[in-house]
Amino acid sequence: MGPGPAAGDDIETLITTMARLPGLGPRSARRIVLHLIRKRAGQMAQLAALMSSVAETARECRTCGNITQSDLCPICQDPGRATGEICVVTEVADLWALERGRAFRGRYHVLGGTLSALDEIGPEDLRIPELVVRIADENVTEVILALAATVEGQTTAHYIAEALEPTGVAVTGLAQGVPVGGELDYLDDGTITAALRARRRL
Amino acid sequence: MGPGPAAGDDIETLITTMARLPGLGPRSARRIVLHLIRKRAGQMAQLAALMSSVAETARECRTCGNITQSDLCPICQDPGRATGEICVVTEVADLWALERGRAFRGRYHVLGGTLSALDEIGPEDLRIPELVVRIADENVTEVILALAATVEGQTTAHYIAEALEPTGVAVTGLAQGVPVGGELDYLDDGTITAALRARRRL
């Protein structure tokens, strides 16, 4: 797995540690470490300092569960973001993806996972009770469930929709259909069926 | 490129810095940083410390050019490695690849590149003068040129073979042929021709 007995101990440990990161392996880890060593004066020390700072300070936003370096994340701190709409996502990565699209100007709520009987993840393991509290506290009028179009995602969506029914808040979900740039020939049957059922008048 | 304005400053800088590493991009960098933040107590702080240590101490081995954390690399320090054979490689990554194969028990010499008229890399930019010095100093009897089977690699090999001719040392190169597990149908014509020309009696 390692570079062999050729380099120093820390260099080998660095490579084997990086090789275990998601999407990397021994080969790409070796390539990255060699690249960094060649530029060590600059980029590697900077990376080490950044990682150390983030490891020290990164935490969940007290309100929405986004990852942040302060008590509240920049979105929850932003007075320009509408408080009446909450977009519920599974993971922080989903929140970031929505932010890159710049289409949503409300606030978020990160569940931290989906319901799963197999993995014994129940409603109390996700941030669903906190969501119910926020709906009362923040005068929320709409909750958008931006969950994955998978069995687990949709099970979780239905559970939340039911849990929120007593609050009277409007609960919506993302539209399903043909992705932008998608060619029908390459789409799975489920997507085509969903797009056909949700067809709209032009 | 970044995660959007959603995370803290250091988190965003960490992601954009990692996204510039070879083989990574914005998406894989985000995935790695999120993974690290979730395990931050352990792995991220450890990675930061390792990087900081390596950034501080990594240097070229005084003798062979391998990357190491001391003055001499572990191979040059190892009294069990034969001093009579030097294997010349282009980059440290090649040295590590040969070490993983465990077939060579001599010492190495890292050139740090190949001759290239286009990039204005001449013999004096590589560690060729140091190689000539080592051949006299270390009683070397064979120099194995383990360079790439590319035009640049072979040009460099020929240059070194000529430069070493006055020393009387035996200069050899890696065999060319069918790679282990290689199917003829998938090989390029050059490799098939080389393998045919270098055919041997069974």
Interface residues (C-beta under 8 A of the other chain):
Chain A: P3 G4 P5 A6 A7 G8 D9 D10 I11 T13 L14 T17 M18 L21 P22 G23 L24 S28 R30 R31 I32 V33 L34 H35 L36 I37 R40 A41 Q43 M44 A45 Q46 L47 A48 A49 L50 M51 S52 S53 V54 A55 E56 T57 A58 N66 I67 T68 Q69 S70 C73 P74 I75 E91 V92 A93 L95 W96 E99 R100
Chain B: P3 G4 P5 A6 A7 G8 D9 D10 I11 T13 L14 T17 M18 L21 P22 G23 L24 S28 R30 R31 I32 V33 L34 H35 L36 I37 R40 A41 Q43 M44 A45 Q46 L47 A48 A49 L50 M51 S52 S53 V54 A55 E56 T57 A58 N66 I67 T68 Q69 S70 C73 P74 I75 E91 V92 A93 L95 W96 E99 R100 R102
